[in-house]
Every structure is written in C-alpha cells, then in structure tokens.
Amino acid sequence: MESLQQFEQLLSQSFAGISLGRILLAGMVLFIALLLRHLVSEILARSLFNTTRRAVGGLDQVVLEQLKRPSGFLVMVGGLWLAKTLLHLPIEPVNLAHGANEIVRILLIFNAGWFLYNLIALLDAWLGHWAQKTESTLDDHLLPFVRKGLRTFVVIMMLLMAAQTLGYPISGMLASLGIGGLAVALAAKDSLSNIFGSLMIILDRPFQIGDWIKAGDMEGTVEDIGFRSTRIRTFAKTLITVPNSVLTNLAIDNFSLMPKRRIKMTLGITYASPPGQVREAVEKIRTLLREHPAIDQEFFLVNFTDFGASSLDIMVYCFTRTTVWSEYLDARQDVCLKIMDLLEDLGLEIAFPSRTLYLHDMAPAEADS
C-alpha cells in the first residue's frame, strides 16, 4: 500500500507544469502509434493499391511503397495530436499548447502534400496505361509535363498553407508572386511561346517521332520533340533544331501519313506516231497498270493530253500500294521499264527535245536586191 502511494506521488510530480503520469501516458500513446504505423499504412496502401490496380490493370511495387510512407506518417501525426492533448501543455509563461497545435497543423499539411505528391504517381500510371493504347508516341511527351506541373502545384500550395498557418499573410506573397511572374513571363516570352508551341504539337499531333515531314524549306525525319524545340534529321544527315513556336506557324507536310504514293509522269512520243498506234499505246499502258501488283487499283489515269513542243504527250497518273520509299522506287522503275518495252513492241519512239529548221531558197531577183 505504501509503495502504491509512493508511485502515485511519483506520478503526480510535474516538470514544466506537466505531471509525470501524463508524460508517461503520452509516451505510451506515441509508442502504440509507432507500432500501429506499419499496420495501418499497409492496410491503407493495400486498399488503394488494389482499387487502382483494378482500374489501371497493374501497378509497380514502388507506387505501393510511396503510398505506405505518407499513410504511416499520418498515424504518427495522429499519435502526436493525441499525446499533445493528454499532456495539457501550459500556456504560461510560454504558450506551449499553441506551439504544439501549430506543429501538428504543419505536420498535417506536410502529410497531405506528401500524400498528394506521391498520389500523382498513380495518375501518371493511369495516363501511361491510357497512352499505351494510342498509336502516337506524343502522349509520352505530355506525361512528364503533366506530372511535373501537378507536383509543382502541390508543393507551392503546401508551402502557402504552411505559411498561413504560421501567421504569415499570403495575400502579399501572392501579389508579389503575381508581379514577379509577370516580369518572368515578359523576360521568358520566347521560352513560353515555345512551350505552348510544344503543347500545340502534342495536342494537334501533326507529326510524331520518326515521321518524314516538310516545313517551309526544312525537310527530314523528326528525331526528337522537346518542350522548347523539335529536331529534324535531314536527308543530308544534318540536324536542324527548330523552335516549336516557329514550327507551329508553318504549314507542315507529313509524308509519313500518306496511305499510298503517287506516280505522275508525262510520256512523250514522236510526232511521227500514227493516231492508231497512240490509241493502242494508251490502252496497253492502262492494261499494264491494271495488272501490275504494285499499283493501287482504286484510281489511275492514262490519257493522251497534249501536243507538246516536240512530242505527243501521254499522261500516266497512278499510285503505288506501298509507301516505303525504296519499294516505291522499285515499283516506279518497273512501270517505266515495262512502258519502254511496250512502246518498243509497238514501234513507237520516245521523243526528246528537238527543233526542225525549214530552209527557203530566195529568187535571184530577190537576192540581187
């Protein structure tokens, strides 16, 4: 009995206005919170992980770990709040209760910001899963921009809320940020226009990496699409770096989006060719295109069109099934050689630029004068 009284007296002793019993009770709360941290964080993270996995189709273990840490920290913050409540911190001579409340609020803000910061990884995984279903690779360039932009927004809001909790007026800070942002925007006008240009390229999708394009006097294969510029590898193997703001203001001809390639030529035969043979040549060229395996049968034209300066002109207009440059050249070559064989069989000659001179003898009287 005496030992129990001594123990009660020991617990009733105070340090800085706080009894030893309350200090021990607060310590037990913190110890229990420390034990529960892993269990609660595992339950919360697993629940959110399973929900997201059903929606997305599978997530990496790293994402699960990112969710566990802020969840466990939330349990510790809850333990600190309960321990602070049990301690009944004094308000004189120093207001410890107010200081502890401010610390808990800041920790809660930090925990919420940390949770949202890591939660963006889930959004990034979902957007990445969606982007994999599209044929364009430009979505992959948009994802880092969205991820970094959202995380920057979360950090800024967390800092502003923490500053407001500590008693700093954020209205003046927002005003100064607005003025500073205006100055930065004016100084970085070209950079911002390039960033918006890259967004227009990503959203409009006029081309993607690997496409053969022509913009202005620039022609080549798109090698890289950045937030400031686009790199085009020319056929001379030089590298052109074009600001995106300039590229978005140019008419872009994307050769890689052609469903088929065009063959357009004017075949000139000599004026000595009889009309019947010209008609036969036109019909046989049509038959040649109709039976050629590399020529698209949806549309083609073969017609005698003009009396040229030194030839009778036959227009040949068709499309190849393939869009591959090398295969297109092989198909075009084969068509040209077969037309040459056809004309040779008909006894027709391919004309070349020539000029006929007519000489007129003058009369003697006209010559003497």
C-alpha positions as CSV (number, residue, x, y, z in Angstrom):
1,M,0.0,0.0,0.0
2,E,2.8,2.3,0.9
3,S,4.6,1.5,-2.4
4,L,1.4,2.4,-4.3
5,Q,1.2,5.7,-2.6
6,Q,4.8,6.4,-3.4
7,F,4.1,5.5,-7.0
8,E,1.2,7.9,-7.1
9,Q,3.3,10.6,-5.6
10,L,5.9,10.0,-8.2
11,L,3.4,10.2,-11.0
12,S,2.0,13.4,-9.5
13,Q,5.3,15.2,-9.7
14,S,5.4,17.7,-12.5
15,F,8.1,19.0,-14.9
16,A,7.4,22.4,-16.5
17,G,3.9,22.2,-15.3
18,I,3.2,18.7,-16.7
19,S,2.8,15.7,-14.4
20,L,5.0,12.7,-14.9
21,G,1.9,10.5,-15.3
22,R,0.7,12.5,-18.3
23,I,4.2,12.3,-19.7
24,L,4.3,8.6,-19.4
25,L,0.8,8.3,-20.9
26,A,1.8,10.4,-23.8
27,G,4.9,8.3,-24.3
28,M,2.7,5.2,-24.4
29,V,0.5,6.7,-27.0
30,L,3.5,7.5,-29.2
31,F,4.8,4.0,-28.7
32,I,1.5,2.5,-29.7
33,A,1.3,4.9,-32.7
34,L,4.8,3.7,-33.7
35,L,3.6,0.1,-33.5
36,L,0.4,0.8,-35.5
37,R,2.2,2.8,-38.1
38,H,3.3,-0.1,-40.3
39,L,0.0,-2.0,-39.9
40,V,-2.3,1.0,-40.7
41,S,-0.1,2.1,-43.6
42,E,-0.1,-1.4,-45.0
43,I,-3.9,-1.6,-44.8
44,L,-4.5,1.8,-46.4
45,A,-1.9,1.4,-49.1
46,R,-3.1,-2.1,-50.0
47,S,-6.7,-0.9,-50.2
48,L,-5.8,2.0,-52.5
49,F,-3.4,-0.2,-54.4
50,N,-6.0,-2.9,-55.2
51,T,-8.6,-0.2,-56.2
52,T,-6.1,1.4,-58.6
53,R,-4.8,-1.9,-59.9
54,R,-8.4,-2.9,-60.9
55,A,-8.8,0.4,-62.7
56,V,-5.4,0.6,-64.3
57,G,-4.5,-3.0,-64.8
58,G,-1.5,-3.4,-62.5
59,L,0.9,-1.1,-60.7
60,D,4.5,-1.3,-59.7
61,Q,5.5,-2.1,-56.1
62,V,7.3,1.3,-55.9
63,V,4.0,3.0,-56.1
64,L,2.8,0.9,-53.2
65,E,5.8,1.9,-51.1
66,Q,5.1,5.6,-52.0
67,L,1.6,5.3,-50.5
68,K,2.8,3.4,-47.4
69,R,5.1,6.1,-46.2
70,P,2.7,9.1,-46.0
71,S,0.0,6.7,-44.6
72,G,2.3,5.7,-41.8
73,F,3.3,9.3,-41.2
74,L,-0.4,10.2,-40.8
75,V,-0.6,7.6,-38.0
76,M,2.3,9.2,-36.2
77,V,0.8,12.7,-36.6
78,G,-2.4,11.3,-35.1
79,G,-0.4,9.9,-32.2
80,L,1.3,13.3,-31.7
81,W,-2.0,15.1,-31.6
82,L,-3.4,12.6,-29.0
83,A,-0.2,12.9,-26.9
84,K,-0.4,16.7,-27.1
85,T,-4.0,16.5,-25.9
86,L,-3.1,14.3,-23.0
87,L,-0.2,16.4,-21.8
88,H,-2.4,19.5,-21.3
89,L,0.5,21.7,-22.2
90,P,0.7,25.0,-20.2
91,I,0.1,28.4,-21.8
92,E,2.2,30.4,-19.3
93,P,4.9,31.6,-19.2
94,V,5.3,30.2,-22.7
95,N,2.2,29.1,-24.7
96,L,3.4,25.6,-25.4
97,A,-0.1,24.4,-26.2
98,H,-0.4,26.9,-29.1
99,G,3.1,26.0,-30.4
100,A,2.2,22.3,-30.3
101,N,-1.0,22.9,-32.2
102,E,0.9,24.8,-34.9
103,I,3.4,22.0,-35.2
104,V,0.6,19.4,-35.6
105,R,-1.1,21.5,-38.2
106,I,2.1,22.0,-40.2
107,L,2.7,18.2,-40.0
108,L,-0.8,17.5,-41.2
109,I,-0.3,20.0,-44.1
110,F,3.0,18.3,-44.9
111,N,1.5,14.9,-44.7
112,A,-1.4,15.9,-47.0
113,G,1.0,17.4,-49.5
114,W,3.3,14.3,-49.3
115,F,0.3,12.1,-49.9
116,L,-0.9,14.1,-52.9
117,Y,2.6,14.4,-54.3
118,N,3.0,10.6,-54.3
119,L,-0.6,10.1,-55.4
120,I,0.3,11.8,-58.7
121,A,2.3,8.7,-59.5
122,L,-1.0,6.8,-59.6
123,L,-2.4,9.4,-62.0
124,D,0.8,9.1,-64.1
125,A,0.4,5.3,-64.2
126,W,-3.2,5.6,-65.3
127,L,-2.3,8.1,-68.0
128,G,0.6,5.9,-69.1
129,H,-1.7,3.0,-69.4
130,W,-4.1,5.1,-71.5
131,A,-1.3,6.4,-73.7
132,Q,-0.1,2.9,-74.5
133,K,-3.4,2.3,-76.2
134,T,-2.8,5.1,-78.7
135,E,-0.5,4.7,-81.8
136,S,1.0,8.1,-81.3
137,T,4.2,8.5,-79.1
138,L,3.5,12.1,-78.4
139,D,1.4,11.2,-75.3
140,D,4.7,10.1,-73.8
141,H,6.0,13.7,-74.0
142,L,2.9,15.1,-72.4
143,L,3.0,12.8,-69.4
144,P,6.2,14.2,-67.8
145,F,4.9,17.8,-68.3
146,V,1.6,16.9,-66.5
147,R,3.4,15.1,-63.7
148,K,5.9,17.9,-63.1
149,G,3.2,20.6,-63.3
150,L,0.9,18.9,-60.8
151,R,3.7,18.1,-58.4
152,T,5.0,21.7,-58.6
153,F,1.4,23.0,-57.9
154,V,1.1,20.6,-54.8
155,V,4.4,21.9,-53.4
156,I,3.5,25.5,-53.8
157,M,0.1,25.1,-52.2
158,M,1.7,23.2,-49.3
159,L,4.2,26.0,-48.7
160,L,1.5,28.6,-48.9
161,M,-0.8,26.8,-46.4
162,A,2.1,26.3,-44.0
163,A,3.0,30.0,-44.2
164,Q,-0.6,30.9,-43.5
165,T,-0.7,28.5,-40.5
166,L,2.4,30.2,-39.1
167,G,0.7,33.6,-39.4
168,Y,2.3,35.0,-42.5
169,P,-0.1,36.9,-44.7
170,I,-0.2,35.0,-48.0
171,S,-2.1,37.7,-49.9
172,G,1.0,39.9,-50.1
173,M,3.0,36.8,-51.1
174,L,0.5,36.1,-53.9
175,A,0.6,39.7,-55.1
176,S,4.4,39.7,-55.1
177,L,4.4,36.3,-57.0
178,G,2.0,37.8,-59.5
179,I,4.2,40.8,-60.2
180,G,7.3,38.6,-60.2
181,G,5.5,36.1,-62.5
182,L,4.6,38.9,-64.9
183,A,8.3,40.0,-65.0
184,V,9.4,36.5,-65.6
185,A,6.8,36.0,-68.3
186,L,7.9,39.1,-70.1
187,A,11.6,38.0,-69.9
188,A,10.9,34.5,-70.9
189,K,8.3,35.3,-73.6
190,D,10.1,33.3,-76.3
191,S,10.6,30.3,-74.0
192,L,6.9,30.3,-73.0
193,S,5.8,30.6,-76.6
194,N,8.0,27.5,-77.4
195,I,6.4,25.6,-74.5
196,F,2.9,26.5,-75.8
197,G,4.1,25.5,-79.2
198,S,5.1,22.1,-77.9
199,L,1.7,21.7,-76.3
200,M,0.0,22.5,-79.6
201,I,2.2,19.9,-81.4
202,I,1.3,17.3,-78.7
203,L,-2.4,18.1,-78.8
204,D,-2.8,18.6,-82.6
205,R,-0.4,15.7,-83.4
206,P,0.6,17.0,-86.9
207,F,3.5,14.6,-86.7
208,Q,5.4,12.2,-84.3
209,I,8.9,11.0,-83.8
210,G,10.1,9.1,-86.9
211,D,7.8,10.9,-89.4
212,W,9.1,12.3,-92.6
213,I,7.9,16.0,-92.8
214,K,8.5,19.1,-94.7
215,A,8.0,22.5,-93.1
216,G,9.0,25.5,-95.1
217,D,12.4,24.8,-96.6
218,M,13.1,22.2,-94.0
219,E,12.7,18.5,-94.8
220,G,13.7,15.4,-93.0
221,T,12.8,12.9,-90.3
222,V,11.6,14.0,-86.8
223,E,14.2,12.8,-84.3
224,D,13.1,14.5,-81.1
225,I,10.2,16.6,-79.8
226,G,11.1,18.7,-76.8
227,F,9.3,21.4,-74.8
228,R,11.4,24.1,-76.4
229,S,12.3,22.8,-79.9
230,T,12.0,20.0,-82.3
231,R,14.9,18.3,-84.0
232,I,14.7,17.2,-87.6
233,R,17.3,15.0,-89.3
234,T,17.7,16.0,-92.9
235,F,18.4,13.5,-95.7
236,A,21.9,15.0,-95.9
237,K,22.3,13.7,-92.3
238,T,22.5,17.2,-90.8
239,L,20.4,18.1,-87.7
240,I,18.0,21.1,-87.7
241,T,16.8,22.4,-84.4
242,V,13.6,24.3,-84.9
243,P,11.9,26.3,-82.1
244,N,8.4,25.0,-81.6
245,S,6.9,28.5,-81.8
246,V,8.3,28.7,-85.3
247,L,7.3,25.2,-86.3
248,T,3.6,25.7,-85.3
249,N,3.3,28.7,-87.6
250,L,4.5,26.8,-90.6
251,A,2.5,24.6,-93.0
252,I,3.6,21.0,-92.2
253,D,3.5,18.4,-95.0
254,N,3.7,14.9,-93.3
255,F,4.8,12.4,-96.0
256,S,4.6,9.5,-93.5
257,L,0.8,9.9,-93.3
258,M,0.4,9.1,-97.0
259,P,-1.8,6.0,-97.4
260,K,-0.1,5.4,-100.8
261,R,2.5,7.1,-103.0
262,R,1.8,8.9,-106.3
263,I,3.4,8.2,-109.7
264,K,2.9,11.1,-112.1
265,M,4.8,11.3,-115.4
266,T,4.3,12.7,-118.9
267,L,5.4,10.3,-121.6
268,G,6.4,12.0,-124.9
269,I,6.4,10.1,-128.2
270,T,7.5,11.4,-131.6
271,Y,5.1,13.2,-133.9
272,A,5.7,10.5,-136.5
273,S,3.5,8.2,-134.4
274,P,0.2,7.3,-136.2
275,P,-3.0,8.0,-134.3
276,G,-4.0,4.4,-134.2
277,Q,-0.7,3.4,-132.5
278,V,-1.1,6.2,-130.0
279,R,-4.6,4.9,-129.1
280,E,-3.2,1.4,-128.8
281,A,-0.3,2.6,-126.6
282,V,-2.8,4.3,-124.2
283,E,-4.9,1.2,-123.9
284,K,-1.9,-1.1,-123.3
285,I,-0.5,1.2,-120.7
286,R,-3.9,1.1,-118.9
287,T,-3.8,-2.7,-119.1
288,L,-0.3,-2.6,-117.7
289,L,-1.3,-0.6,-114.7
290,R,-4.4,-2.6,-114.1
291,E,-2.4,-5.9,-114.0
292,H,0.6,-4.6,-112.1
293,P,0.7,-6.0,-108.5
294,A,2.4,-2.9,-107.0
295,I,-0.2,-0.4,-108.4
296,D,-3.3,0.6,-106.4
297,Q,-6.4,-0.2,-108.4
298,E,-8.7,2.4,-106.8
299,F,-7.7,5.2,-109.2
300,F,-5.4,5.6,-112.1
301,L,-5.4,7.6,-115.4
302,V,-3.7,7.2,-118.7
303,N,-4.6,9.7,-121.4
304,F,-3.2,11.4,-124.5
305,T,-3.3,15.0,-123.3
306,D,-1.2,17.5,-125.3
307,F,0.6,18.3,-128.5
308,G,3.9,19.3,-126.9
309,A,6.6,21.4,-128.5
310,S,8.5,18.3,-129.7
311,S,6.3,15.3,-128.6
312,L,2.9,13.9,-128.3
313,D,2.3,13.8,-124.6
314,I,0.6,10.9,-122.7
315,M,-0.1,11.5,-119.0
316,V,0.4,8.5,-116.7
317,Y,-1.1,9.0,-113.2
318,C,-1.3,6.3,-110.6
319,F,-0.5,5.3,-107.0
320,T,1.6,2.5,-105.5
321,R,0.2,0.4,-102.8
322,T,3.4,0.8,-100.7
323,T,4.5,4.0,-99.0
324,V,8.1,2.8,-98.3
325,W,10.5,4.9,-100.3
326,S,12.7,2.1,-101.6
327,E,9.7,-0.1,-102.5
328,Y,8.1,2.8,-104.2
329,L,11.2,3.5,-106.3
330,D,11.3,-0.2,-107.3
331,A,7.7,-0.1,-108.4
332,R,8.1,3.1,-110.3
333,Q,11.2,1.7,-112.1
334,D,9.4,-1.5,-113.1
335,V,6.5,0.5,-114.5
336,C,8.8,2.7,-116.5
337,L,10.8,-0.2,-117.9
338,K,7.6,-2.1,-118.9
339,I,6.3,1.0,-120.7
340,M,9.5,1.2,-122.6
341,D,9.1,-2.4,-123.6
342,L,5.5,-1.8,-124.7
343,L,6.4,1.2,-126.8
344,E,9.3,-0.7,-128.4
345,D,6.9,-3.6,-129.3
346,L,4.5,-1.1,-130.9
347,G,7.3,0.5,-132.9
348,L,6.9,3.9,-131.2
349,E,9.9,6.1,-130.2
350,I,10.2,8.2,-127.1
351,A,10.7,11.8,-128.2
352,F,13.4,14.1,-127.0
353,P,13.6,17.9,-127.3
354,S,14.3,18.7,-130.9
355,R,13.9,21.6,-133.4
356,T,13.1,21.4,-137.1
357,L,14.6,24.1,-139.4
358,Y,13.0,24.9,-142.8
359,L,15.3,26.4,-145.4
360,H,13.8,28.5,-148.2
361,D,15.8,29.4,-151.3
362,M,15.5,33.1,-152.3
363,A,14.8,34.0,-156.0
364,P,17.8,35.6,-158.0
365,A,16.0,38.9,-158.3
366,E,15.3,39.0,-154.6
367,A,18.9,38.1,-153.9
368,D,20.3,41.0,-156.1
369,S,18.0,43.5,-154.4
